[in-house]
Amino acid sequence: MSVQVVERRDPAAVERLLRSLPAWFGIEEAIVAYVEQVRTASASFVAVVDDRVVGAALVERRSPALVELALIAVHAEQRGAGIGRALVDAAATWAASAGAAAFEVHTVGPSFEDDGYAATRAFYRSCGFLPVREVEGLDWDGPTLILERPLAVP
């Protein structure tokens, strides 16, 4: 399977991807907000296999030194095939070329026990993100883990 990651805005594909992952994106208001964010994000990437969008990532420039991976989603049928890693790497390359020194991502913190989010945290660690701190009430009512990946600035 050959994966091509391209910088492209595709709200319909992002909506389809999010709806394929109800355990992570099961809140309608959140889906609508992410789909709208495709239009306004600092950058938007899609992963394409056989002319079909199977993954997406959104990044937001938070400061001159920091870019956040605001969303990553890989279609439920394609998970575990390296698509997420390819999206993270493309987004990190974009962040570094934009002059950022760090790449950040937020996810549900470890004090909220959930096997799915434990796997998400492990994925981010495998992509070079390091846990920085857990914060209550940042992105939702529970704990949010902030992870950062240092970038080599060109």
Backbone as JSON Lines, residues from 0, in Angstrom:
{"i":0,"aa":"M","n":[0.85,-1.17,0.0],"ca":[0.0,0.0,0.0],"c":[0.9,1.24,0.0]}
{"i":1,"aa":"S","n":[0.66,2.12,-0.94],"ca":[1.43,3.35,-1.05],"c":[0.58,4.52,-0.55]}
{"i":2,"aa":"V","n":[1.13,5.25,0.43],"ca":[0.43,6.39,1.03],"c":[1.08,7.67,0.52]}
{"i":3,"aa":"Q","n":[0.27,8.59,0.05],"ca":[0.75,9.9,-0.36],"c":[0.1,10.93,0.57]}
{"i":4,"aa":"V","n":[0.92,11.75,1.24],"ca":[0.41,12.82,2.09],"c":[0.6,14.13,1.34]}
{"i":5,"aa":"V","n":[-0.5,14.87,1.2],"ca":[-0.46,16.15,0.49],"c":[-1.11,17.22,1.35]}
{"i":6,"aa":"E","n":[-0.66,18.45,1.16],"ca":[-1.29,19.58,1.84],"c":[-2.52,19.96,1.03]}
{"i":7,"aa":"R","n":[-3.7,19.74,1.62],"ca":[-4.96,19.99,0.91],"c":[-6.09,20.14,1.93]}
{"i":8,"aa":"R","n":[-7.02,21.03,1.63],"ca":[-8.21,21.22,2.47],"c":[-9.36,20.42,1.87]}
{"i":9,"aa":"D","n":[-9.9,19.49,2.64],"ca":[-10.97,18.62,2.16],"c":[-11.97,18.37,3.29]}
{"i":10,"aa":"P","n":[-12.85,19.35,3.55],"ca":[-13.79,19.21,4.68],"c":[-14.67,17.96,4.61]}
{"i":11,"aa":"A","n":[-15.13,17.59,3.42],"ca":[-16.0,16.41,3.3],"c":[-15.25,15.14,3.7]}
{"i":12,"aa":"A","n":[-14.01,15.02,3.28],"ca":[-13.22,13.84,3.65],"c":[-12.96,13.8,5.15]}
{"i":13,"aa":"V","n":[-12.67,14.96,5.75],"ca":[-12.43,15.0,7.19],"c":[-13.69,14.57,7.93]}
{"i":14,"aa":"E","n":[-14.83,15.04,7.5],"ca":[-16.08,14.62,8.16],"c":[-16.28,13.11,8.06]}
{"i":15,"aa":"R","n":[-16.04,12.55,6.88],"ca":[-16.19,11.1,6.71],"c":[-15.24,10.34,7.63]}
{"i":16,"aa":"L","n":[-13.99,10.83,7.73],"ca":[-13.02,10.17,8.6],"c":[-13.45,10.22,10.06]}
{"i":17,"aa":"L","n":[-13.87,11.4,10.52],"ca":[-14.27,11.55,11.92],"c":[-15.46,10.67,12.25]}
{"i":18,"aa":"R","n":[-16.38,10.54,11.33],"ca":[-17.56,9.7,11.58],"c":[-17.21,8.22,11.58]}
{"i":19,"aa":"S","n":[-16.05,7.85,11.05],"ca":[-15.62,6.45,11.08],"c":[-14.98,6.1,12.42]}
{"i":20,"aa":"L","n":[-14.81,7.1,13.3],"ca":[-14.12,6.91,14.58],"c":[-14.97,7.41,15.75]}
{"i":21,"aa":"P","n":[-16.16,6.83,15.96],"ca":[-17.05,7.35,17.0],"c":[-16.5,7.26,18.42]}
{"i":22,"aa":"A","n":[-15.58,6.35,18.69],"ca":[-15.01,6.26,20.04],"c":[-14.15,7.48,20.36]}
{"i":23,"aa":"W","n":[-13.59,8.13,19.34],"ca":[-12.75,9.3,19.55],"c":[-13.48,10.59,19.17]}
{"i":24,"aa":"F","n":[-14.35,10.51,18.18],"ca":[-15.03,11.7,17.67],"c":[-16.54,11.46,17.62]}
{"i":25,"aa":"G","n":[-17.12,11.23,18.77],"ca":[-18.54,10.9,18.82],"c":[-19.45,12.05,19.21]}
{"i":26,"aa":"I","n":[-18.91,13.25,19.34],"ca":[-19.71,14.4,19.74],"c":[-19.97,15.26,18.5]}
{"i":27,"aa":"E","n":[-21.24,15.38,18.15],"ca":[-21.61,16.07,16.9],"c":[-21.03,17.48,16.81]}
{"i":28,"aa":"E","n":[-21.11,18.24,17.9],"ca":[-20.59,19.61,17.87],"c":[-19.09,19.64,17.58]}
{"i":29,"aa":"A","n":[-18.36,18.65,18.1],"ca":[-16.92,18.58,17.85],"c":[-16.64,18.25,16.39]}
{"i":30,"aa":"I","n":[-17.4,17.33,15.82],"ca":[-17.22,17.0,14.41],"c":[-17.44,18.24,13.55]}
{"i":31,"aa":"V","n":[-18.53,18.95,13.8],"ca":[-18.84,20.17,13.02],"c":[-17.72,21.19,13.17]}
{"i":32,"aa":"A","n":[-17.19,21.35,14.38],"ca":[-16.12,22.33,14.61],"c":[-14.84,21.92,13.88]}
{"i":33,"aa":"Y","n":[-14.48,20.65,13.9],"ca":[-13.29,20.2,13.18],"c":[-13.45,20.39,11.67]}
{"i":34,"aa":"V","n":[-14.62,20.07,11.15],"ca":[-14.85,20.24,9.72],"c":[-14.71,21.71,9.34]}
{"i":35,"aa":"E","n":[-15.21,22.6,10.15],"ca":[-15.05,24.04,9.9],"c":[-13.59,24.45,10.02]}
{"i":36,"aa":"Q","n":[-12.87,23.85,10.96],"ca":[-11.47,24.19,11.17],"c":[-10.61,23.84,9.95]}
{"i":37,"aa":"V","n":[-11.04,22.87,9.15],"ca":[-10.31,22.55,7.92],"c":[-10.13,23.8,7.07]}
{"i":38,"aa":"R","n":[-11.16,24.65,7.04],"ca":[-11.12,25.86,6.21],"c":[-10.19,26.94,6.76]}
{"i":39,"aa":"T","n":[-9.95,26.92,8.07],"ca":[-9.22,28.03,8.7],"c":[-7.88,27.63,9.3]}
{"i":40,"aa":"A","n":[-7.56,26.36,9.37],"ca":[-6.32,25.89,10.0],"c":[-5.11,26.48,9.3]}
{"i":41,"aa":"S","n":[-4.03,26.58,10.03],"ca":[-2.78,27.06,9.44],"c":[-2.36,26.17,8.28]}
{"i":42,"aa":"A","n":[-2.56,24.87,8.41],"ca":[-2.3,23.92,7.32],"c":[-3.2,22.7,7.51]}
{"i":43,"aa":"S","n":[-3.52,22.07,6.4],"ca":[-4.36,20.88,6.4],"c":[-3.72,19.84,5.48]}
{"i":44,"aa":"F","n":[-3.61,18.62,5.97],"ca":[-3.0,17.53,5.2],"c":[-3.99,16.38,5.07]}
{"i":45,"aa":"V","n":[-3.92,15.68,3.94],"ca":[-4.69,14.46,3.76],"c":[-3.73,13.35,3.33]}
{"i":46,"aa":"A","n":[-4.05,12.15,3.75],"ca":[-3.32,10.96,3.32],"c":[-4.21,10.24,2.32]}
{"i":47,"aa":"V","n":[-3.63,9.91,1.17],"ca":[-4.38,9.32,0.07],"c":[-3.8,7.95,-0.27]}
{"i":48,"aa":"V","n":[-4.68,6.97,-0.39],"ca":[-4.33,5.63,-0.84],"c":[-5.29,5.27,-1.96]}
{"i":49,"aa":"D","n":[-4.76,4.92,-3.1],"ca":[-5.6,4.54,-4.26],"c":[-6.67,5.59,-4.54]}
{"i":50,"aa":"D","n":[-6.27,6.85,-4.58],"ca":[-7.16,7.99,-4.88],"c":[-8.27,8.19,-3.85]}
{"i":51,"aa":"R","n":[-8.13,7.62,-2.66],"ca":[-9.13,7.78,-1.6],"c":[-8.46,8.38,-0.37]}
{"i":52,"aa":"V","n":[-9.09,9.43,0.19],"ca":[-8.56,10.04,1.41],"c":[-8.84,9.09,2.58]}
{"i":53,"aa":"V","n":[-7.75,8.68,3.26],"ca":[-7.88,7.72,4.37],"c":[-7.38,8.31,5.68]}
{"i":54,"aa":"G","n":[-6.86,9.54,5.64],"ca":[-6.38,10.18,6.86],"c":[-6.29,11.67,6.67]}
{"i":55,"aa":"A","n":[-6.28,12.4,7.79],"ca":[-6.19,13.86,7.72],"c":[-5.52,14.38,8.99]}
{"i":56,"aa":"A","n":[-4.88,15.53,8.83],"ca":[-4.27,16.21,9.98],"c":[-4.43,17.71,9.79]}
{"i":57,"aa":"L","n":[-4.7,18.41,10.88],"ca":[-4.78,19.86,10.89],"c":[-3.72,20.39,11.83]}
{"i":58,"aa":"V","n":[-3.06,21.48,11.44],"ca":[-2.1,22.11,12.33],"c":[-2.44,23.57,12.5]}
{"i":59,"aa":"E","n":[-2.14,24.07,13.7],"ca":[-2.38,25.48,14.03],"c":[-1.09,26.1,14.54]}
{"i":60,"aa":"R","n":[-0.75,27.25,14.0],"ca":[0.4,28.01,14.49],"c":[-0.05,28.72,15.75]}
{"i":61,"aa":"R","n":[0.53,28.37,16.9],"ca":[0.13,28.97,18.17],"c":[1.01,30.15,18.56]}
{"i":62,"aa":"S","n":[2.27,30.14,18.1],"ca":[3.21,31.23,18.35],"c":[4.33,31.05,17.32]}
{"i":63,"aa":"P","n":[5.25,32.0,17.24],"ca":[6.36,31.8,16.29],"c":[7.15,30.52,16.54]}
{"i":64,"aa":"A","n":[7.22,30.08,17.8],"ca":[8.03,28.91,18.13],"c":[7.24,27.62,18.23]}
{"i":65,"aa":"L","n":[5.89,27.69,18.21],"ca":[5.08,26.5,18.5],"c":[3.98,26.3,17.47]}
{"i":66,"aa":"V","n":[3.9,25.05,16.98],"ca":[2.8,24.62,16.11],"c":[2.13,23.45,16.81]}
{"i":67,"aa":"E","n":[0.8,23.44,16.79],"ca":[0.03,22.36,17.42],"c":[-0.6,21.46,16.37]}
{"i":68,"aa":"L","n":[-0.48,20.16,16.59],"ca":[-1.23,19.19,15.8],"c":[-2.64,19.2,16.39]}
{"i":69,"aa":"A","n":[-3.54,19.91,15.74],"ca":[-4.87,20.14,16.3],"c":[-5.82,18.97,16.05]}
{"i":70,"aa":"L","n":[-5.53,18.18,15.02],"ca":[-6.38,17.03,14.7],"c":[-5.57,16.04,13.89]}
{"i":71,"aa":"I","n":[-5.74,14.78,14.19],"ca":[-5.26,13.71,13.33],"c":[-6.31,12.62,13.36]}
{"i":72,"aa":"A","n":[-6.64,12.11,12.19],"ca":[-7.64,11.05,12.1],"c":[-7.27,10.13,10.94]}
{"i":73,"aa":"V","n":[-7.34,8.84,11.19],"ca":[-7.12,7.84,10.16],"c":[-8.35,6.95,10.13]}
{"i":74,"aa":"H","n":[-8.88,6.71,8.94],"ca":[-10.1,5.91,8.81],"c":[-9.96,4.6,9.57]}
{"i":75,"aa":"A","n":[-11.02,4.2,10.23],"ca":[-11.01,3.01,11.08],"c":[-10.47,1.78,10.36]}
{"i":76,"aa":"E","n":[-10.76,1.63,9.08],"ca":[-10.32,0.46,8.31],"c":[-8.84,0.52,7.94]}
{"i":77,"aa":"Q","n":[-8.18,1.67,8.12],"ca":[-6.79,1.85,7.69],"c":[-5.82,2.02,8.85]}
{"i":78,"aa":"R","n":[-6.31,1.98,10.07],"ca":[-5.44,2.22,11.22],"c":[-4.39,1.12,11.35]}
{"i":79,"aa":"G","n":[-3.2,1.49,11.8],"ca":[-2.11,0.54,11.98],"c":[-1.27,0.3,10.74]}
{"i":80,"aa":"A","n":[-1.49,1.09,9.69],"ca":[-0.77,0.89,8.43],"c":[0.29,1.96,8.17]}
{"i":81,"aa":"G","n":[0.6,2.78,9.18],"ca":[1.63,3.81,9.0],"c":[1.11,5.14,8.49]}
{"i":82,"aa":"I","n":[-0.18,5.25,8.3],"ca":[-0.78,6.48,7.77],"c":[-0.69,7.61,8.78]}
{"i":83,"aa":"G","n":[-0.97,7.32,10.04],"ca":[-0.89,8.34,11.09],"c":[0.52,8.89,11.21]}
{"i":84,"aa":"R","n":[1.5,8.01,11.2],"ca":[2.89,8.43,11.3],"c":[3.27,9.3,10.1]}
{"i":85,"aa":"A","n":[2.82,8.94,8.91],"ca":[3.12,9.74,7.72],"c":[2.5,11.13,7.84]}
{"i":86,"aa":"L","n":[1.3,11.22,8.39],"ca":[0.65,12.52,8.6],"c":[1.4,13.34,9.64]}
{"i":87,"aa":"V","n":[1.79,12.72,10.74],"ca":[2.54,13.43,11.78],"c":[3.85,13.95,11.2]}
{"i":88,"aa":"D","n":[4.56,13.12,10.45],"ca":[5.84,13.54,9.88],"c":[5.67,14.69,8.89]}
{"i":89,"aa":"A","n":[4.63,14.64,8.07],"ca":[4.39,15.73,7.12],"c":[4.07,17.02,7.86]}
{"i":90,"aa":"A","n":[3.25,16.93,8.9],"ca":[2.89,18.12,9.67],"c":[4.11,18.66,10.42]}
{"i":91,"aa":"A","n":[4.95,17.79,10.95],"ca":[6.17,18.23,11.65],"c":[7.14,18.9,10.68]}
{"i":92,"aa":"T","n":[7.24,18.37,9.48],"ca":[8.09,18.98,8.47],"c":[7.58,20.38,8.13]}
{"i":93,"aa":"W","n":[6.27,20.51,8.0],"ca":[5.67,21.82,7.72],"c":[5.99,22.78,8.87]}
{"i":94,"aa":"A","n":[5.81,22.32,10.11],"ca":[6.06,23.16,11.28],"c":[7.52,23.63,11.32]}
{"i":95,"aa":"A","n":[8.45,22.71,11.08],"ca":[9.87,23.07,11.1],"c":[10.19,24.05,9.99]}
{"i":96,"aa":"S","n":[9.63,23.84,8.8],"ca":[9.9,24.76,7.68],"c":[9.3,26.13,7.93]}
{"i":97,"aa":"A","n":[8.28,26.18,8.8],"ca":[7.67,27.47,9.17],"c":[8.44,28.15,10.3]}
{"i":98,"aa":"G","n":[9.52,27.5,10.77],"ca":[10.38,28.1,11.78],"c":[10.04,27.75,13.21]}
{"i":99,"aa":"A","n":[9.09,26.85,13.43],"ca":[8.74,26.46,14.79],"c":[9.85,25.6,15.4]}
{"i":100,"aa":"A","n":[10.03,25.73,16.69],"ca":[11.02,24.92,17.41],"c":[10.39,23.71,18.08]}
{"i":101,"aa":"A","n":[9.07,23.75,18.26],"ca":[8.38,22.65,18.93],"c":[7.03,22.38,18.26]}
{"i":102,"aa":"F","n":[6.64,21.13,18.32],"ca":[5.39,20.64,17.75],"c":[4.63,20.02,18.91]}
{"i":103,"aa":"E","n":[3.4,20.45,19.14],"ca":[2.64,20.05,20.33],"c":[1.37,19.32,19.92]}
{"i":104,"aa":"V","n":[0.93,18.41,20.77],"ca":[-0.35,17.74,20.59],"c":[-0.99,17.55,21.96]}
{"i":105,"aa":"H","n":[-2.31,17.59,21.99],"ca":[-3.06,17.36,23.23],"c":[-3.89,16.09,23.05]}
{"i":106,"aa":"T","n":[-4.0,15.31,24.12],"ca":[-4.88,14.15,24.11],"c":[-5.39,13.93,25.53]}
{"i":107,"aa":"V","n":[-6.28,12.99,25.68],"ca":[-6.83,12.68,27.0],"c":[-5.69,12.16,27.88]}
{"i":108,"aa":"G","n":[-5.61,12.7,29.08],"ca":[-4.52,12.38,30.0],"c":[-4.63,11.0,30.62]}
{"i":109,"aa":"P","n":[-3.51,10.47,31.12],"ca":[-3.48,9.12,31.67],"c":[-4.26,8.96,32.98]}
{"i":110,"aa":"S","n":[-4.59,10.05,33.66],"ca":[-5.38,9.88,34.89],"c":[-6.84,9.55,34.57]}
{"i":111,"aa":"F","n":[-7.23,9.63,33.3],"ca":[-8.54,9.16,32.83],"c":[-8.26,7.81,32.17]}
{"i":112,"aa":"E","n":[-8.57,6.75,32.86],"ca":[-8.23,5.41,32.37],"c":[-9.12,5.03,31.2]}
{"i":113,"aa":"D","n":[-8.48,4.78,30.05],"ca":[-9.18,4.39,28.84],"c":[-8.16,3.71,27.92]}
{"i":114,"aa":"D","n":[-8.44,2.48,27.51],"ca":[-7.5,1.73,26.68],"c":[-7.25,2.4,25.34]}
{"i":115,"aa":"G","n":[-8.3,2.98,24.74],"ca":[-8.14,3.65,23.45],"c":[-7.2,4.83,23.54]}
{"i":116,"aa":"Y","n":[-7.36,5.64,24.57],"ca":[-6.48,6.81,24.71],"c":[-5.09,6.42,25.2]}
{"i":117,"aa":"A","n":[-4.97,5.29,25.89],"ca":[-3.63,4.79,26.23],"c":[-2.9,4.44,24.93]}
{"i":118,"aa":"A","n":[-3.6,3.85,23.98],"ca":[-3.0,3.54,22.68],"c":[-2.66,4.82,21.92]}
{"i":119,"aa":"T","n":[-3.5,5.84,22.03],"ca":[-3.23,7.12,21.38],"c":[-1.95,7.74,21.95]}
{"i":120,"aa":"R","n":[-1.82,7.73,23.27],"ca":[-0.61,8.27,23.9],"c":[0.63,7.49,23.47]}
{"i":121,"aa":"A","n":[0.51,6.18,23.37],"ca":[1.63,5.35,22.92],"c":[2.0,5.69,21.48]}
{"i":122,"aa":"F","n":[1.0,5.93,20.64],"ca":[1.27,6.33,19.26],"c":[2.06,7.63,19.22]}
{"i":123,"aa":"Y","n":[1.61,8.62,19.97],"ca":[2.32,9.9,19.98],"c":[3.76,9.74,20.48]}
{"i":124,"aa":"R","n":[3.95,8.93,21.51],"ca":[5.31,8.68,22.0],"c":[6.16,8.05,20.91]}
{"i":125,"aa":"S","n":[5.59,7.11,20.15],"ca":[6.34,6.44,19.08],"c":[6.68,7.41,17.94]}
{"i":126,"aa":"C","n":[5.98,8.53,17.86],"ca":[6.24,9.55,16.85],"c":[7.18,10.64,17.36]}
{"i":127,"aa":"G","n":[7.74,10.45,18.55],"ca":[8.72,11.39,19.07],"c":[8.18,12.46,19.99]}
{"i":128,"aa":"F","n":[6.91,12.4,20.34],"ca":[6.33,13.36,21.27],"c":[6.66,12.92,22.7]}
{"i":129,"aa":"L","n":[6.96,13.89,23.54],"ca":[7.26,13.63,24.94],"c":[6.19,14.26,25.82]}
{"i":130,"aa":"P","n":[5.7,13.54,26.83],"ca":[4.69,14.14,27.71],"c":[5.3,15.29,28.5]}
{"i":131,"aa":"V","n":[4.58,16.4,28.54],"ca":[5.04,17.59,29.25],"c":[4.29,17.74,30.57]}
{"i":132,"aa":"R","n":[2.95,17.74,30.49],"ca":[2.16,17.87,31.71],"c":[0.7,17.54,31.43]}
{"i":133,"aa":"E","n":[0.0,17.21,32.49],"ca":[-1.43,16.95,32.42],"c":[-2.16,18.13,33.06]}
{"i":134,"aa":"V","n":[-3.2,18.61,32.38],"ca":[-3.94,19.78,32.84],"c":[-5.43,19.42,32.87]}
{"i":135,"aa":"E","n":[-6.08,19.78,33.94],"ca":[-7.54,19.56,34.05],"c":[-8.29,20.68,33.34]}
{"i":136,"aa":"G","n":[-9.32,20.3,32.58],"ca":[-10.24,21.27,32.0],"c":[-9.69,22.09,30.84]}
{"i":137,"aa":"L","n":[-8.63,21.65,30.2],"ca":[-8.06,22.42,29.09],"c":[-8.88,22.29,27.82]}
{"i":138,"aa":"D","n":[-9.02,21.08,27.33],"ca":[-9.75,20.84,26.09],"c":[-11.13,20.21,26.31]}
{"i":139,"aa":"W","n":[-11.36,19.76,27.52],"ca":[-12.64,19.16,27.91],"c":[-12.69,19.19,29.43]}
{"i":140,"aa":"D","n":[-13.71,18.62,30.03],"ca":[-13.87,18.7,31.48],"c":[-12.87,17.83,32.24]}
{"i":141,"aa":"G","n":[-12.26,16.87,31.58],"ca":[-11.32,15.97,32.24],"c":[-9.87,16.36,31.99]}
{"i":142,"aa":"P","n":[-8.94,15.4,32.21],"ca":[-7.52,15.69,32.08],"c":[-7.05,15.67,30.62]}
{"i":143,"aa":"T","n":[-6.24,16.65,30.27],"ca":[-5.61,16.73,28.96],"c":[-4.1,16.59,29.15]}
{"i":144,"aa":"L","n":[-3.5,15.68,28.39],"ca":[-2.05,15.54,28.4],"c":[-1.48,16.36,27.25]}
{"i":145,"aa":"I","n":[-0.54,17.23,27.56],"ca":[0.18,17.99,26.55],"c":[1.49,17.27,26.27]}
{"i":146,"aa":"L","n":[1.73,16.98,25.0],"ca":[2.97,16.35,24.56],"c":[3.65,17.27,23.57]}
{"i":147,"aa":"E","n":[4.98,17.28,23.56],"ca":[5.73,18.1,22.61],"c":[6.81,17.28,21.94]}
{"i":148,"aa":"R","n":[7.04,17.65,20.68],"ca":[8.12,17.05,19.89],"c":[9.05,18.17,19.47]}
{"i":149,"aa":"P","n":[10.3,18.12,19.91],"ca":[11.25,19.16,19.47],"c":[11.47,19.05,17.97]}
{"i":150,"aa":"L","n":[11.68,20.19,17.33],"ca":[11.9,20.23,15.89],"c":[13.28,20.76,15.57]}
{"i":151,"aa":"A","n":[13.85,20.25,14.52],"ca":[15.11,20.78,14.0],"c":[14.74,21.9,13.04]}
{"i":152,"aa":"V","n":[15.03,23.1,13.41],"ca":[14.68,24.26,12.58],"c":[15.74,24.39,11.49]}
{"i":153,"aa":"P","n":[15.3,24.51,10.21],"ca":[16.26,24.6,9.11],"c":[17.05,25.9,9.15]}
